Each structure stands twice: as C-alpha cells, then as structure tokens.
C-alpha cells in the first residue's frame, strides 16, 4: 500500500512553533485554503549529495514562502531512505520558511499536490556504453516518470531538470509524453556549467568573482554544450577624478571624484585564457579527494532560477540567465527543440511568467559551423529518438 511517511520535525516559522505530525500535514495538503498559501517543492533523486545543501537554501527563498511557508517532499529509491531521514532531521534547525519536510514512499505521493518538481536524478553513462543506449535508458526512465505525472500531477506543475545528465533530452521526452503540461513550465538548468568555469577563469587573473556574471551556456545539455567565456559581462566600478583632484592635495575633505559602474565584455580577459584545463584539473582533484564533483554551482543555479521565477515584485525582465527551454526559433534553433540559450522572464496578460529567448544577446564568436554543430546534434537526436514513431534507437 502506498503511503507518505512524514517524520516529526519541530519547525520555527515566524512566531509559530509547532511539531508537525503526519495527520496534521495530510490535512494541510488536503485543505484547499492552506494549499493556496504555501508552495510544495518535490525533489526527485533526493539521495544525491547536492540535496542537503539544496534544501537548506530552498527554505531561505522568501519568494516561495507565501503565507504558510514551503513544504518540501523528498523522493528516491528505497536504498536512500536513511540518507533522506538524516536530511529531514537536519531541517529542524534550519528555520526560515520551512513548513514541513516529508519523505514520499512512492512517486505518486511525491507528485501529489506539488507545485515544483526538481529532478536531480539521471542515469550515469557506463564505461564503453554507446550514446544511443545511454540516451535510450534515460528515455525509458523519463517515460515512466511521465506516466506518474499524467496520473497525479496538476497541469500547472513546473518541472526543473538539474544534473550533469542529458537534461535537455529528458525535458523533450517529458514534454512529448505529458501533453497536459505547458512547454514553458519544463526547463533544464544550465547556469551551473558556466558558474563552474567562471572561477577557473577569474582566479588566475586575481579578479574579484563578484564582478562577473555567469557566462552564457549553449547546447543540448549533457550531450554537448558550449560555455561562451568571450561573452561574460563584468560589472566594474570606475573612479573618475574631477578638476579638484588635479589642483588640490589628496588631504582635502572635499570629494575629488566620483565612482561609476561600467559593464564590460570580457574579451580582454579571455583571449589568451584556457580555463577548461584548470576546470578539468579541479574536477579531477575534487573527485579524488571527496569522491564526487562540486555541488555549489548546481545549488546556486537552481535557487537563482526559482528566486527570479517567483519574484512577483520584479517584472522588468532585466535579468538574463542561461536555461534549457523549448525553442521558438530564435538564434536559428529549430522550434520545439530543447536547447540551452540566454533567456529572460516575460510577464503575460494573465500575470503568468515564462522564460523566452533573449534575441538581442550576441552569438558566440567561434566559427558558425561550431554552433550549427550543436544545433544539428540536438535536432538529430530529437527527431530520431523522441519524435520518431520508432524511437528506441538512433
């Protein structure tokens, strides 16, 4: 029998202190009044090393709180149960906007009443495994996931893929298998690819990381992607002296100039840099020392995405990020293919917010054949493994 296991967790929310029991939380979920006043975030693949840090950051995103905070559901294979139990235990000390943390014993319970689903899980490519077989295994798992969504989930559900697996491919498979979901509500996080290389680029130059925006990420994520380090934007403060600075001593109490913020392209910084080798060495070292890659970049990419998406007070659309979305033909990317590209938020007449391509963003400086190759790979795989009637192999 399917059941939802909810561990008793003391929660601080505002001035309210309570022990959440299984009966109370089930009543909260069932109540339409409460349902409108909280967001429910489900994490699929919660046994991943990323999850503990991610949960701690999610409950601090005020844009998700509403009136009653956020409920977080954790789901993974039974073998990860004790790890999930530890995460639930640790959340008792987080505070913030946490209403409850639950462990779902089945996929159907995990999806029930959820507003946002974060998919951290993917099938790792085995040694000597062909691309066709690897993608097909991920496809079959995604189709099973889609069947559960068709049974249990709301049509307004938002699905966010974030892993080093074939996330654009899985997003496309999911959209094809779940017609009730809006294509604008299925996205694949890609900013973590840019964030991890940004440190490798700025550190040798002794430049403060806080001045730099994440570089744009293009491609069919997890299969082939390209981080355009030549179009990183730097926000730098420049001091401009006035006439007094040339006439009087520096001991003057009057201002000798003004500070201005300049936005620069980082061409000057990247023309002779090779951050890819530095990144590969750092990844190898991290894997050797701790047995896994760094998780900070994925955590930040997910939280930044959610913070922007649910920030109702900011409707300007000024923030540009990289994200895998269903293409509308911008940048000569064929329509209905999931592809990572620069995007911004657009507010529709019904006040819903969707990610759309930023068509004014410059294309990569590399030869056009390289970018066309990224598109050709995405198009070929999508047509032959997703949209073909016999989509079992390439």
C-alpha positions as CSV (number, residue, x, y, z in Angstrom):
1,X,0.0,0.0,0.0
2,X,1.3,3.4,-1.0
3,X,2.0,5.7,2.0
4,X,3.5,9.1,2.7
5,X,6.0,9.0,5.6
6,X,6.2,12.3,7.4
7,X,8.7,12.5,10.2
8,X,8.0,14.7,13.2
9,X,10.1,17.8,12.8
10,X,9.9,20.9,15.0
11,X,9.5,24.0,12.8
12,X,10.1,27.6,13.5
13,X,8.0,29.8,11.2
14,X,7.6,33.4,12.3
15,X,6.3,33.4,15.8
16,X,4.8,29.9,15.4
17,X,6.4,26.9,16.9
18,X,4.9,23.5,16.2
19,X,5.5,19.8,15.9
20,X,4.2,18.7,12.5
21,X,2.6,15.2,12.7
22,X,1.6,13.1,9.8
23,X,-2.1,13.7,10.4
24,X,-1.7,17.4,10.6
25,X,0.4,17.7,7.4
26,X,-2.0,15.5,5.4
27,X,-4.9,17.7,6.5
28,X,-2.9,20.8,5.4
29,X,-2.2,19.3,2.0
30,X,-5.9,18.3,1.6
31,X,-7.1,21.8,2.6
32,X,-7.6,24.0,-0.5
33,X,-7.4,27.1,1.8
34,X,-3.9,26.1,3.0
35,X,-3.0,24.8,-0.4
36,X,-3.2,28.4,-1.8
37,X,-1.0,29.7,0.9
38,X,2.1,27.5,0.5
39,X,4.3,26.1,-2.2
40,X,5.1,22.4,-2.3
41,X,8.5,21.6,-3.7
42,X,9.3,17.9,-4.6
43,X,12.9,16.7,-5.1
44,X,13.3,13.6,-7.2
45,X,16.7,12.0,-6.6
46,X,17.0,13.4,-3.1
47,X,19.7,10.9,-2.3
48,X,22.2,12.9,-4.3
49,X,25.0,14.7,-2.5
50,X,23.5,18.0,-3.6
51,X,20.2,17.6,-1.7
52,X,21.2,18.6,1.9
53,X,22.6,22.0,0.8
54,X,19.8,22.5,-1.7
55,X,17.1,22.0,1.0
56,X,18.8,24.5,3.3
57,X,18.9,27.1,0.5
58,X,15.3,26.5,-0.7
59,X,13.7,27.3,2.6
60,X,15.5,30.7,2.6
61,X,14.0,31.8,-0.7
62,X,11.3,34.2,0.5
63,X,9.6,34.3,-2.9
64,X,8.5,30.7,-2.2
65,X,7.1,31.3,1.2
66,X,3.6,32.8,0.6
67,X,1.7,32.8,3.9
68,X,2.4,29.3,5.3
69,X,5.9,28.7,4.1
70,X,7.1,25.9,1.9
71,X,6.6,22.1,2.1
72,X,9.5,20.0,0.8
73,X,9.0,16.4,-0.3
74,X,12.0,14.1,-0.8
75,X,11.9,11.0,-3.0
76,X,14.4,8.5,-4.1
77,X,14.9,4.7,-4.3
78,X,14.4,2.8,-1.1
79,X,18.1,2.3,-0.7
80,X,18.5,6.0,0.1
81,X,15.9,6.1,2.9
82,X,18.3,6.6,5.8
83,X,20.0,9.4,4.0
84,X,16.7,11.1,3.4
85,X,15.8,10.6,7.1
86,X,19.0,12.4,8.1
87,X,18.1,15.3,5.8
88,X,14.7,15.6,7.4
89,X,16.3,15.5,10.8
90,X,18.7,18.3,9.9
91,X,16.0,20.5,8.6
92,X,14.6,21.0,12.1
93,X,17.4,23.5,12.7
94,X,17.1,25.5,9.5
95,X,14.1,27.7,10.3
96,X,13.4,30.2,7.5
97,X,10.2,29.5,5.6
98,X,10.1,25.7,6.2
99,X,6.6,24.4,7.0
100,X,7.4,20.7,6.8
101,X,9.8,18.2,5.3
102,X,8.4,14.9,4.1
103,X,9.7,11.6,2.7
104,X,7.5,10.2,0.0
105,X,7.4,6.4,-0.3
106,X,6.2,6.4,-3.9
107,X,6.4,8.6,-7.0
108,X,2.7,9.2,-7.0
109,X,2.8,10.5,-3.4
110,X,5.8,12.6,-4.3
111,X,3.9,14.3,-7.2
112,X,0.6,14.7,-5.4
113,X,-0.2,18.4,-4.7
114,X,3.3,19.5,-5.8
115,X,3.8,22.9,-7.4
116,X,7.5,22.5,-8.3
117,X,9.5,19.3,-9.1
118,X,13.3,19.4,-9.1
119,X,14.7,16.4,-10.9
120,X,18.3,15.8,-9.7
121,X,18.4,12.1,-10.8
122,X,19.8,10.8,-14.0
123,X,21.4,7.5,-15.3
124,X,25.1,7.7,-15.5
125,X,26.8,6.6,-18.7
126,X,28.6,3.3,-18.2
127,X,32.1,2.7,-19.4
128,X,32.2,1.8,-23.1
129,X,28.4,2.4,-23.3
130,X,27.2,3.8,-26.6
131,X,25.4,7.2,-26.7
132,X,22.4,5.5,-28.2
133,X,22.0,3.0,-25.4
134,X,22.6,5.6,-22.7
135,X,20.1,8.1,-24.0
136,X,17.5,5.3,-24.5
137,X,17.9,4.2,-20.9
138,X,17.3,7.8,-19.8
139,X,14.3,8.0,-22.2
140,X,12.6,4.9,-20.7
141,X,13.0,6.2,-17.1
142,X,11.6,9.6,-18.2
143,X,8.6,8.0,-19.8
144,X,7.8,6.1,-16.5
145,X,8.1,9.5,-14.7
146,X,5.8,11.0,-17.3
147,X,3.2,8.3,-16.6
148,X,3.1,9.2,-13.0
149,X,2.7,12.9,-13.8
150,X,-0.2,12.1,-16.1
151,X,-1.9,10.3,-13.2
152,X,-1.2,12.5,-10.2
153,X,0.2,16.0,-11.1
154,X,-1.5,19.3,-11.8
155,X,-1.3,20.8,-15.3
156,X,0.3,23.9,-13.7
157,X,3.2,21.8,-12.4
158,X,6.7,23.2,-13.0
159,X,9.4,20.7,-13.8
160,X,13.1,21.7,-13.4
161,X,15.9,19.3,-14.5
162,X,19.3,19.9,-13.0
163,X,22.1,17.4,-13.3
164,X,25.1,16.6,-15.5
165,X,23.0,14.1,-17.4
166,X,21.1,14.6,-20.7
167,X,18.6,17.1,-19.2
168,X,17.5,18.8,-22.5
169,X,16.8,15.3,-23.9
170,X,14.8,14.3,-20.8
171,X,12.9,17.5,-20.9
172,X,11.9,16.9,-24.5
173,X,10.9,13.3,-23.8
174,X,8.8,14.5,-20.9
175,X,7.0,17.2,-22.9
176,X,6.2,14.7,-25.6
177,X,4.8,12.2,-23.1
178,X,2.8,14.7,-20.9
179,X,0.7,16.8,-23.3
180,X,-1.2,18.4,-20.4
181,X,1.9,20.3,-19.2
182,X,2.8,23.7,-20.6
183,X,6.1,23.6,-22.5
184,X,7.1,26.8,-20.8
185,X,6.8,25.0,-17.4
186,X,9.5,22.5,-18.3
187,X,13.1,23.8,-18.2
188,X,16.7,22.4,-17.8
189,X,19.1,24.3,-15.6
190,X,22.4,25.2,-17.4
191,X,23.9,28.0,-15.4
192,X,26.0,25.6,-13.3
193,X,28.1,24.8,-16.3
194,X,29.0,28.5,-16.6
195,X,29.5,29.0,-12.8
196,X,32.0,26.2,-12.5
197,X,34.2,27.6,-15.3
198,X,33.9,31.2,-14.1
199,X,36.1,30.6,-11.1
200,X,38.7,28.9,-13.2
201,X,38.8,31.9,-15.5
202,X,38.9,34.7,-12.9
203,X,41.1,33.1,-10.2
204,X,44.5,33.2,-12.2
205,X,43.8,36.8,-13.1
206,X,43.3,37.8,-9.5
207,X,40.0,39.5,-10.2
208,X,37.0,39.5,-7.7
209,X,34.5,36.9,-8.7
210,X,31.6,39.1,-7.5
211,X,32.1,41.5,-10.5
212,X,31.3,38.8,-13.1
213,X,28.0,37.5,-14.4
214,X,27.7,33.9,-15.4
215,X,28.8,33.2,-19.0
216,X,26.2,32.1,-21.5
217,X,25.7,28.3,-22.0
218,X,24.6,27.0,-25.3
219,X,23.7,23.5,-26.4
220,X,21.9,20.2,-25.9
221,X,22.8,19.9,-22.2
222,X,24.5,16.7,-21.1
223,X,25.2,15.6,-24.6
224,X,27.1,18.6,-26.0
225,X,27.2,22.1,-24.6
226,X,29.4,25.2,-25.0
227,X,30.3,27.8,-22.4
228,X,30.9,31.1,-24.2
229,X,33.6,32.7,-22.0
230,X,34.1,35.5,-24.5
231,X,30.7,37.0,-23.7
232,X,31.0,37.2,-19.9
233,X,29.8,40.5,-18.6
234,X,31.9,42.3,-15.9
235,X,30.3,44.9,-13.6
236,X,33.2,47.1,-12.6
237,X,33.4,50.3,-10.5
238,X,35.5,53.0,-12.1
239,X,36.8,56.1,-10.3
240,X,36.6,59.3,-12.3
241,X,38.6,62.2,-10.8
242,X,37.2,65.8,-11.1
243,X,39.2,69.0,-11.6
244,X,39.7,69.5,-7.9
245,X,41.8,66.3,-7.8
246,X,44.4,67.9,-10.1
247,X,44.5,71.2,-8.2
248,X,44.4,70.3,-4.5
249,X,46.1,67.9,-2.1
250,X,44.8,64.5,-1.6
251,X,44.2,65.5,2.1
252,X,41.2,67.6,1.1
253,X,38.0,66.8,2.8
254,X,36.0,67.6,-0.4
255,X,35.3,64.8,-2.9
256,X,38.0,64.5,-5.5
257,X,35.9,62.4,-7.9
258,X,33.0,60.1,-8.4
259,X,32.5,56.3,-8.8
260,X,30.7,55.0,-11.8
261,X,29.6,51.4,-12.6
262,X,30.7,50.1,-16.0
263,X,29.6,47.0,-17.8
264,X,32.2,45.4,-19.9
265,X,32.5,42.4,-22.2
266,X,35.4,40.2,-21.1
267,X,37.1,39.8,-24.4
268,X,40.3,41.3,-23.0
269,X,40.3,38.7,-20.2
270,X,39.6,35.6,-22.3
271,X,41.6,36.0,-25.4
272,X,44.6,34.0,-24.1
273,X,43.0,32.2,-21.2
274,X,42.4,28.4,-21.1
275,X,40.1,27.8,-18.2
276,X,39.0,24.4,-19.5
277,X,42.2,22.7,-18.4
278,X,42.1,24.4,-15.0
279,X,38.5,23.2,-14.6
280,X,39.3,19.6,-15.6
281,X,42.2,19.5,-13.1
282,X,40.0,20.9,-10.3
283,X,37.2,18.4,-11.1
284,X,39.7,15.5,-11.0
285,X,41.1,16.7,-7.7
286,X,37.7,17.0,-6.1
287,X,36.7,13.6,-7.4
288,X,39.9,12.1,-5.9
289,X,39.6,13.9,-2.5
290,X,35.8,13.6,-1.8
291,X,34.7,11.1,-4.4
292,X,32.3,13.5,-6.2
293,X,32.2,16.8,-8.1
294,X,31.3,20.1,-6.5
295,X,27.6,20.8,-5.8
296,X,27.7,24.5,-5.0
297,X,27.2,25.6,-8.6
298,X,24.1,23.4,-9.1
299,X,22.6,24.6,-5.9
300,X,23.1,28.3,-6.8
301,X,21.8,27.8,-10.3
302,X,18.5,26.2,-9.1
303,X,17.9,28.7,-6.3
304,X,18.7,31.7,-8.5
305,X,16.2,30.4,-11.1
306,X,13.4,29.9,-8.6
307,X,14.1,33.3,-7.0
308,X,13.7,35.1,-10.3
309,X,10.7,33.0,-11.5
310,X,8.7,33.6,-8.3
311,X,9.7,37.2,-7.7
312,X,6.4,38.9,-8.4
313,X,7.7,42.3,-7.4
314,X,10.2,42.3,-10.2
315,X,8.5,42.4,-13.6
316,X,11.2,44.3,-15.5
317,X,12.7,41.3,-17.3
318,X,16.2,42.8,-16.9
319,X,17.8,39.5,-15.6
320,X,19.3,37.3,-18.3
321,X,20.3,33.8,-17.5
322,X,21.2,30.6,-19.4
323,X,18.4,28.0,-19.4
324,X,17.4,25.0,-21.4
325,X,13.9,25.8,-22.9
326,X,11.7,24.7,-25.7
327,X,13.0,26.7,-28.6
328,X,10.7,29.1,-30.5
329,X,13.0,29.5,-33.5
330,X,15.3,32.3,-32.1
331,X,19.0,32.1,-32.8
332,X,18.1,29.8,-35.8
333,X,17.4,27.0,-33.4
334,X,14.6,24.8,-34.8
335,X,11.3,25.1,-33.0
336,X,10.2,22.7,-30.3
337,X,13.8,21.5,-29.6
338,X,15.1,21.9,-26.0
339,X,18.3,23.9,-26.2
340,X,20.2,26.0,-23.6
341,X,20.4,29.7,-24.6
342,X,20.2,33.1,-22.9
343,X,16.7,33.9,-21.7
344,X,14.7,36.4,-19.7
345,X,11.3,36.5,-18.0
346,X,8.3,37.7,-19.8
347,X,5.0,38.5,-18.0
348,X,1.9,37.5,-19.9
349,X,-1.6,39.2,-19.7
350,X,-2.7,36.6,-17.1
351,X,0.2,37.5,-14.9
352,X,2.0,34.2,-15.5
353,X,5.7,34.4,-16.1
354,X,7.6,32.4,-18.8
355,X,11.2,32.2,-20.0
356,X,11.7,33.4,-23.5
357,X,14.9,33.7,-25.6
358,X,16.9,37.0,-25.4
359,X,17.2,37.6,-29.1
360,X,19.5,40.6,-28.6
361,X,22.2,38.6,-26.9
362,X,25.2,38.2,-29.1
363,X,26.0,34.8,-30.6
364,X,29.3,33.0,-29.8
365,X,32.4,34.4,-31.5
366,X,33.5,31.0,-32.7
367,X,33.0,29.9,-36.4
368,X,29.4,29.4,-37.3
369,X,30.0,25.7,-38.1
370,X,30.6,25.0,-34.4
371,X,27.2,26.5,-33.3
372,X,25.5,24.8,-36.2
373,X,27.0,21.5,-35.0
374,X,25.4,22.0,-31.6
375,X,22.0,22.5,-33.2
376,X,22.5,19.6,-35.6
377,X,23.2,17.2,-32.8
378,X,20.1,18.4,-30.9
379,X,17.9,18.2,-34.0
380,X,19.1,14.7,-35.0
381,X,18.7,13.2,-31.5
382,X,15.3,14.8,-31.0
383,X,13.9,13.7,-34.4
384,X,15.2,10.1,-34.2
385,X,14.8,9.3,-30.5
386,X,11.9,11.4,-29.4
387,X,9.6,12.4,-32.2
388,X,10.1,9.3,-34.4
389,X,7.3,6.7,-34.2
390,X,10.1,4.1,-33.8
391,X,12.1,6.0,-31.2
392,X,14.0,3.2,-29.5
393,X,17.5,3.7,-31.0
394,X,19.3,6.2,-33.0
